Amino acid sequence: MNTARAQGFTFLELMISLALMSLIVLIVNAALSLGIRVTDKGEARTTENQRARAALALIARQLKSAYPLALQTESGVAVYFTGEPEGVSFVATTGRPEVGGLEKVTYFLRESRGRRSLWMRTSAPTLPSDLLNDREGSIRQETEILPGAESLTWEYLRPTQNQDREEWVKRWEGKDERQFPTAVRLSWRAQLGELPYEWHIDVPLTVRLPQMELLAPPQPPGRAGRRRGRE
């Protein structure tokens, strides 16, 4: 009887072995599933980070190409640049060969089914009458820049009267200021994977004032003729 027990397993020992084997398989399977989920989340986070960096690069590039187009209004010369806490609109040099020249660029928030996203709208041709009356050009295109934006804020850097310090303001109206802000700041909070992330970017505007000589009234022909006669 002892020899038979040494040569094989009892039914109880077999059941215990199967239970331990099943437990090991479950642990290994759970570890593999966890590793796959972590890898998928890491890849999704990397993709979202790359998209956010691409969005920052696009916004910075367009702001740096902003052009202070001079507009003749009833109160004088103004430039087109409208800045609000949740959006900004300006004129920039276009990179699309089919449009050429200048185009109107507008960044705005759009909400759909409880989901907010940052969108960009471009329109051309850019005519002074359209800008003064807030009309869009015939060639329009809208693109989603940043999906899942929990919060987004634009700010504008304004020199103080003493010119020795500057302050960030929430709004900028180029028709009243008659120039661009010194810089534009964009801060947003977006959900990337399961963790919230905050981004911000400060973009200085090197060209701020319109070219006044383009609006200089032409000299009367008689006056020009007298000058040529004197010469």
C-alpha positions as CSV (number, residue, x, y, z in Angstrom):
1,M,0.0,0.0,0.0
2,N,2.8,2.4,0.8
3,T,4.4,1.5,-2.6
4,A,1.2,2.5,-4.5
5,R,1.1,5.8,-2.7
6,A,4.7,6.5,-3.6
7,Q,4.1,5.7,-7.3
8,G,1.1,8.1,-7.9
9,F,-1.0,11.0,-6.6
10,T,-4.1,10.8,-4.6
11,F,-7.2,12.6,-5.8
12,L,-6.8,15.3,-3.2
13,E,-3.2,16.0,-4.2
14,L,-4.3,16.2,-7.9
15,M,-7.0,18.7,-7.1
16,I,-4.6,20.8,-5.1
17,S,-2.1,20.8,-8.0
18,L,-4.8,21.8,-10.5
19,A,-5.9,24.6,-8.2
20,L,-2.4,25.9,-7.8
21,M,-1.8,25.7,-11.6
22,S,-5.0,27.6,-12.2
23,L,-4.0,30.3,-9.7
24,I,-0.6,30.7,-11.4
25,V,-2.3,31.0,-14.8
26,L,-4.7,33.7,-13.5
27,I,-1.8,35.7,-12.0
28,V,0.3,35.5,-15.1
29,N,-2.7,36.5,-17.3
30,A,-3.6,39.4,-15.0
31,A,0.0,40.6,-15.1
32,L,0.1,40.4,-18.9
33,S,-3.3,42.3,-19.2
34,L,-2.0,45.0,-16.9
35,G,1.2,45.4,-18.9
36,I,-0.8,45.7,-22.1
37,R,-3.1,48.3,-20.6
38,V,-0.2,50.3,-19.3
39,T,1.5,50.1,-22.8
40,D,-1.7,51.2,-24.5
41,K,-2.1,54.2,-22.1
42,G,1.5,55.1,-22.6
43,E,1.1,55.1,-26.4
44,A,-2.1,57.1,-26.2
45,R,-0.4,59.6,-23.8
46,T,2.6,60.0,-26.2
47,T,0.2,60.5,-29.2
48,E,-1.7,63.2,-27.3
49,N,1.5,64.9,-26.2
50,Q,2.8,65.0,-29.7
51,R,-0.5,66.5,-30.9
52,A,-0.4,69.1,-28.2
53,R,3.2,70.1,-29.2
54,A,2.1,70.3,-32.8
55,A,-0.8,72.5,-31.8
56,L,1.5,74.8,-29.8
57,A,3.9,75.0,-32.8
58,L,1.1,75.9,-35.2
59,I,-0.3,78.6,-32.9
60,A,3.1,80.1,-32.3
61,R,3.9,80.1,-36.0
62,Q,0.7,81.8,-36.9
63,L,0.9,84.4,-34.2
64,K,4.4,85.3,-35.2
65,S,3.2,85.8,-38.8
66,A,0.4,88.1,-37.6
67,Y,0.3,91.2,-39.8
68,P,-0.9,94.6,-38.4
69,L,-3.1,95.5,-41.4
70,A,-4.0,99.2,-41.2
71,L,-7.7,99.9,-41.3
72,Q,-9.1,103.4,-41.9
73,T,-12.0,104.0,-39.5
74,E,-14.1,107.0,-38.6
75,S,-12.0,107.5,-35.5
76,G,-8.7,107.1,-37.3
77,V,-6.3,104.3,-38.2
78,A,-6.7,100.9,-36.5
79,V,-5.4,97.4,-36.8
80,Y,-7.4,94.2,-36.8
81,F,-6.7,92.1,-33.7
82,T,-9.5,91.0,-31.5
83,G,-8.6,89.1,-28.3
84,E,-11.0,87.6,-25.8
85,P,-10.4,85.1,-22.9
86,E,-11.7,82.2,-24.9
87,G,-10.6,83.2,-28.5
88,V,-8.5,85.4,-30.7
89,S,-8.8,86.7,-34.3
90,F,-6.1,88.3,-36.4
91,V,-4.7,88.7,-39.9
92,A,-1.7,86.6,-40.9
93,T,0.3,85.8,-43.9
94,T,-1.0,82.6,-45.4
95,G,1.0,79.5,-46.3
96,R,-1.5,78.2,-48.7
97,P,-0.5,78.8,-52.3
98,E,-4.1,78.6,-53.6
99,V,-5.0,81.6,-51.4
100,G,-1.9,83.8,-51.3
101,G,-1.5,87.1,-49.5
102,L,-3.2,87.5,-46.1
103,E,-5.9,85.4,-44.4
104,K,-8.1,85.9,-41.3
105,V,-7.2,83.4,-38.5
106,T,-9.7,82.8,-35.7
107,Y,-9.2,80.4,-32.7
108,F,-12.3,79.6,-30.8
109,L,-13.8,77.0,-28.5
110,R,-16.5,74.6,-29.7
111,E,-18.6,72.4,-27.4
112,S,-20.4,69.3,-28.7
113,R,-22.1,66.6,-26.4
114,G,-20.4,68.0,-23.3
115,R,-16.9,67.9,-25.0
116,R,-15.0,71.2,-25.6
117,S,-12.3,71.5,-28.2
118,L,-10.0,74.3,-29.6
119,W,-10.7,74.9,-33.2
120,M,-9.1,77.2,-35.9
121,R,-10.9,78.9,-38.7
122,T,-9.1,80.5,-41.6
123,S,-10.8,82.6,-44.3
124,A,-9.6,84.5,-47.4
125,P,-9.4,86.8,-49.2
126,T,-8.9,89.3,-46.5
127,L,-10.6,92.7,-47.4
128,P,-10.6,95.7,-45.1
129,S,-14.4,96.1,-45.5
130,D,-14.9,92.4,-44.4
131,L,-12.7,92.9,-41.3
132,L,-14.4,96.1,-40.3
133,N,-17.8,94.4,-40.5
134,D,-16.7,91.0,-39.1
135,R,-17.4,89.1,-42.3
136,E,-15.6,85.9,-43.4
137,G,-13.9,85.4,-46.8
138,S,-15.3,83.1,-49.4
139,I,-12.5,80.5,-48.9
140,R,-13.1,79.1,-45.4
141,Q,-11.6,76.1,-43.6
142,E,-12.1,74.9,-40.0
143,T,-9.8,72.5,-38.2
144,E,-9.9,70.9,-34.7
145,I,-6.6,71.8,-33.0
146,L,-6.9,70.4,-29.5
147,P,-9.7,68.0,-28.5
148,G,-10.8,67.5,-24.9
149,A,-9.9,71.0,-23.6
150,E,-11.1,71.3,-20.1
151,S,-10.2,75.0,-19.8
152,L,-8.5,77.5,-22.1
153,T,-7.5,81.1,-21.5
154,W,-5.9,83.7,-23.8
155,E,-4.1,86.7,-22.3
156,Y,-2.4,89.8,-23.9
157,L,0.6,91.7,-22.7
158,R,0.2,95.5,-22.6
159,P,2.8,98.1,-21.8
160,T,1.9,100.4,-19.0
161,Q,1.9,104.2,-19.3
162,N,5.3,104.4,-17.7
163,Q,6.6,102.0,-20.3
164,D,8.9,100.5,-17.6
165,R,6.6,97.5,-16.8
166,E,3.9,95.4,-18.6
167,E,0.7,93.7,-17.5
168,W,-1.3,90.8,-18.8
169,V,-4.9,91.7,-19.7
170,K,-7.9,89.4,-20.6
171,R,-9.1,91.4,-23.7
172,W,-7.5,93.3,-26.6
173,E,-9.3,95.3,-29.2
174,G,-7.0,96.5,-32.0
175,K,-9.5,99.1,-33.3
176,D,-9.1,100.9,-30.0
177,E,-5.5,100.1,-29.1
178,R,-4.4,100.8,-32.7
179,Q,-1.6,98.3,-32.3
180,F,-0.8,94.7,-31.4
181,P,-0.1,93.5,-27.9
182,T,3.5,92.9,-27.0
183,A,2.9,89.2,-26.6
184,V,0.1,86.6,-26.5
185,R,-0.2,83.9,-23.8
186,L,-2.3,80.7,-24.2
187,S,-2.9,78.5,-21.2
188,W,-5.0,75.3,-21.4
189,R,-5.8,72.3,-19.4
190,A,-6.6,69.1,-21.3
191,Q,-7.3,65.5,-20.3
192,L,-4.5,63.2,-21.7
193,G,-5.2,59.6,-20.8
194,E,-6.3,59.6,-17.2
195,L,-4.1,62.4,-15.9
196,P,-4.8,66.2,-16.4
197,Y,-2.1,68.2,-18.1
198,E,-1.6,71.9,-18.2
199,W,0.2,73.7,-21.0
200,H,1.1,77.3,-21.7
201,I,2.9,79.3,-24.3
202,D,4.0,82.9,-24.6
203,V,4.4,84.2,-28.1
204,P,6.0,87.7,-28.6
205,L,4.8,89.8,-31.5
206,T,7.7,91.6,-33.1
207,V,5.6,93.7,-35.5
208,R,3.0,95.6,-33.6
209,L,2.3,98.9,-35.4
210,P,0.6,99.3,-38.9
211,Q,2.6,100.8,-41.8
212,M,1.2,104.3,-41.7
213,E,2.9,105.4,-44.9
214,L,0.5,103.1,-46.8
215,L,-2.4,105.3,-45.8
216,A,-0.7,108.6,-46.4
217,P,-3.0,110.7,-48.7
218,P,-1.6,111.5,-52.1
219,Q,-0.2,115.0,-52.8
220,P,-2.3,117.3,-55.0
221,P,-1.0,117.4,-58.6
222,G,-0.6,121.2,-58.5
223,R,1.6,121.1,-55.5
224,A,3.8,118.4,-57.0
225,G,4.0,120.4,-60.2
226,R,5.2,123.5,-58.4
227,R,7.9,121.5,-56.6
228,R,9.1,120.1,-59.9
229,G,9.2,123.6,-61.4
230,R,11.2,124.9,-58.5
231,E,13.7,122.1,-58.9
